[in-house]
């Protein structure tokens, strides 16, 4: 018989120690699993908030410039309210299908280039137009009213047959299409013709006697692209001014996705208390994936602007409420209108 001081652990002691060790390990693993799930949730929420910021920033940034170049309010900004199902931004192009119930915001103006001033001391020497052939010209000087003007940038834009918006001394707006530019010493002569969409943008005629300024007119539309069965995205489309056709005929110009998982875009245009036009932009986004736990999001507001979200709306279903959602709203003054 061994002395008791030389004996090992009994079977019961081993089983007890293994049980305690297993419980400790399971507790540690549970803590790590909870931490990992929380990290995933926080990452998805951070991605959603980033999408919201990007979406809101892009719409607001362009809307603030709406009307630059002296465009009237009805041309500078247009909101298509709660579009019906099956609507496409570009006719017959399924890739531009708009998510039903969302709004479309169209922005026009001299957005990405300079508004060029015309020296009007002698109008007949710097501008001409013929109703007979629907063509005209304007001379832009490198300096107008003591302010330098970048004629190289204007020449580059003109080579792309861009749309120009013209402003005369009486505040009249007209759109023309560039034909070519000719260097006249240090000055730039821009030759143009009637625009195919002049009925929408403003008709050019011999009534325009004194040209004040010109600029390259751009048009953008912001919309929620449905993408079939995939998550909807906020997209920016550059269009040929006054039309529903892609800029330069390239479909990629109307399907530029800015932010994923954007469920709604709502815009409300009104005139503020001080008579200043205002725009309120509201964006709804959700996380890319459902929460791994038992989280249930609250119901959406009954309405977001004028888009109703009843309790039986698909976004309020049990499955959809496992996703977290956020609303972001911005009120801005339209300073150029």
N, C-alpha and C positions, 0 to 999 in steps of 0.2 A: 504494500500500500504506500502511495506517495504521501508525503507530508502535505498538509493543507496549504502551506505557503507556496508549494510548487504547482498547485492545481490551476487550470485555465478557467475561462468563462463558461458558465453553464449555457445550455441551449436557450433557455428562457431569457437570460440576460442578452444573448446575441439577438434574439428576435425583437426584444424591446428596443435595443439600440438601433437596429435596422429600421424599425417603425418610426422612431424619432427622427432619424436621418432622412427618411423618405418624406416625412411631413415637412421638414425644413426645406428640402429641395423643391417640393411641390409649391410651397409658399413663395420661394424665391422665383420660380418659373412663372407663377401666377402674377407676381409683381412685374416681372419683365414683360409678360404678355399684355397686361393692362397698360403699361407704359408705351409699348409698341403701338397698341391700338389708339391711344391718345395722340401719339405722334402722327399717325396716319391721318386722324381726323383733323388735327391742327394744320397739317400740310395741305389737305384738301380745302380747308377753309381759307388758308392763305392764298392758294391758287385761285379760288373763287373771288376773293376780294381784289386780287390783282387783275382778274378779268374785268371786274366791275370798274375799277379805276381806269383801265385802258379804254374800255368801251365809252365811259362817260367823258373822259378827257378828249377823245377824238371827236365825238359829236359836238361837244361844247366848243372846242377849239375852232372848228370850221364854222359853227353857227355864229360865233362872235364876229367873224369876218363877213357874214352874209350881207350883200348889198354894197360891198366896197366897190368904188367906181361910180357911185351915185345911182345905183339901181333902185327903183321903187320897191316898196314892201311886197307887192303882189308878185314880183319877179324874183326878189332876193331870197325869199323863204317860203316853202310850201310844205304843208303837213297833210299826208294822206292818212285818214283816220280809220283804225280798226279794219284793215283790209280783209276781204272775204277769202274763204278757202279756195285754193287753186290759182291764186293770183301770182303772176310772175312780173318781176321788174322789167325785164326785157321780153317782149312778146315771143312766145314759142321757144323760150330757152329754159328748160326745166331746172338747170343749175341755179337760176335766179328766183326760184319759187320763194315767196314770202310766207313766213309763219302766220297762220290765220289769227286774226284778232290784234296783231301788232300794228304799230304806226310806221310810216315811211317819212323820213325828213329829207327834203331836197334843199340844197344850198347853192346859190349862184352868186357870182361876183368876181372881181379881180382879186383872186385869192392868193396866188403864188408869185405874182410879179408886180412891177411898179405901175402906178397910174401915171402915164406920161402927159405932161402939160403941153399945150399947143400955144405958141406965141401968137396972140391975136391982134397985135398992133396993126397988121395989114392982112386981114383974113383971106383975101383973094390970092395972096402970094403963098399961102401955106396950106390951102385946102381947096378941093374942087370935087364936083359930083355932077353926073349926067343922068337924068331920068331915062333918056332914050336907050342907052345901052346898059344901064344899071351898074355903072362903074364909077370909081372916084379915087382920090389920092389925098394924102396928108403928109406934110413935112414935119419931122420931129427934130428939134435942135438939141445939141448936147447940153445946153444950159437954158432953162426957162425960168424967168423971173428970179434970176440969180441962183437957182438951185441946179446942181449937176444932174444929168439924166444918163443912165447906162444904156446907150444905143446898141451895144453889142448884144445884150440880153434880149432886147426887143427884136433884133435881127434874127437871132437864133430861134425865137418863138415863131416869128413870121415864116421861116422856112418850113415849118410844120403845118402850114395852111390853117393856122388857128383862127378862132372866132374873136373878133374885136368888138368891144362895146364903145360907142362914141357918145359923147355928151356935148350938147351945144349950149349956147349962152342962155337959152330960155329954159334950160333944165330938161330938154327932150332927150330921150335915150333911143339909140338905134344900134342894131347889130349888123356887122358885115363880115365877109370872109376874105382873108388875106389872099392875094394872088402872088405878089412878089415884093421885094424891097430893092431899092436902088440907092447906092451911096452918092450923095451930091456934095462932094468935098467932105466936110466934117459932119454934114447933116444926113439924115436918113429919110428917104421918100418911101412911104408905105402905100402900095397900090392895092385896092380892094374892090370887091363886087358884092352884089346883093347876096344875102344869106338865105340858104334854103329854108330855114325855120324863122324867118323874119316876122312872120305873123304872130309868133309867140313872144319873141324877144324885143321887137321894136323895128318898125319899117323905116328904111333910109330913103330920103327923097330930097328934092331941091329946096324943100322948106327949111332945111338945116342951113343957115346962113353963116354961122360963126361957130366953128368947132373950138371947144374948150379943152377937152382931154380925150385920151383913148387908153385902152388897156386890154389885156388878154382875158377874155371871159371864160371862166371855168364853171362846171356844174358837177356836183356830187350828190349822191343819195346814200343815206344810211338806212339799213333795213336788217331784220332778223331773217337769216337764210335758213330755211327749214331743213335742207339736206336729207330729205327722205326719212329713213329710220334712224339716222345718226343724230347726235346732240345738236341742237340749233346753235348758230353762231351769229354774232353781230358782224355784218359785212359792210364795206365801203365800196361804192360803185362810182367810177368816173364815167360820165355820159357825154355824148355830143350835146352841146348846149341847145336847149329847147326841144329835146327829143327823148326817146326811150331806147336809143341805140348806144352800144358801147363806144367809148372814146377810141377813135382810129380803128373801129371794127374789131377790136381785140376783146374776146370774152373774158380774158383774165383781168381786164380793167374793171369789170363789174362784179367780180367774185373774190375780192380781196378780204379774207377773213381777219378780223381784228381781235376777237375775244370769243372763247368757247363757252358753252353752257349758258348762253343768254336766252332766257325764256320770254322776255317781253321788253319792248321799247315803246314808251309812250311819250308823246310831246304835246304840250298845250301852249298855243300861241295866243297872246292877248295884249291889250294896251294897258299899261300900268297907270297908277294914280296920277303921275306927273305927265302923262301923255306919251311916255317912252315905251316903244314896243318891247315886250318881254317874252321869253320862251322858258318853259319849265320842262326839263328832260328827266324822265324817270326810267331806270333800268332795273330789271329783275334778273338775278342770276342764281344758280344753284351749284352745289359741289359736283365734282365729276363722278364720284362714287357714293353709294349709300354708306351710312355709318355701320361699322361692324357690330355694334352693340344693339341695345333696345331703344335707341333714341327715336323720338317721334317729334317732328317739327310742328310748330303751331300752324293753324290754318292761315292761308294767305288773306290779306285784307279783302273785304267784300268787293271793293273796286280799287283799281289802280288807274288814276285819272278817270276815264269813262269805260275802261275795260273791266267787265264784271267777272268776279271769281266766286261763284256760289260754292256751297259746301260739297256739292257733288261734281265739281270740276275735276278733270283728271289730275291736275296738280295737287289736289287735296285728297287724293286717294291714300289708302294705308301704305301702299308700296312707295308712292312718290314722297310721302312725308318722312321716309327714312333718310332723305337727302336734306341737307341744310340749305337754306336760302337766305338771300339778303336783298334789300332794296337800297338804291342810291338815287338821290334826287338833287338836281341842281337848278337854281333859278338864275337866269342871266339877262342882262340888258343887251339889246341888239343895237349897238352904238352906231352902226353904219346905215341904219334904216331911218 
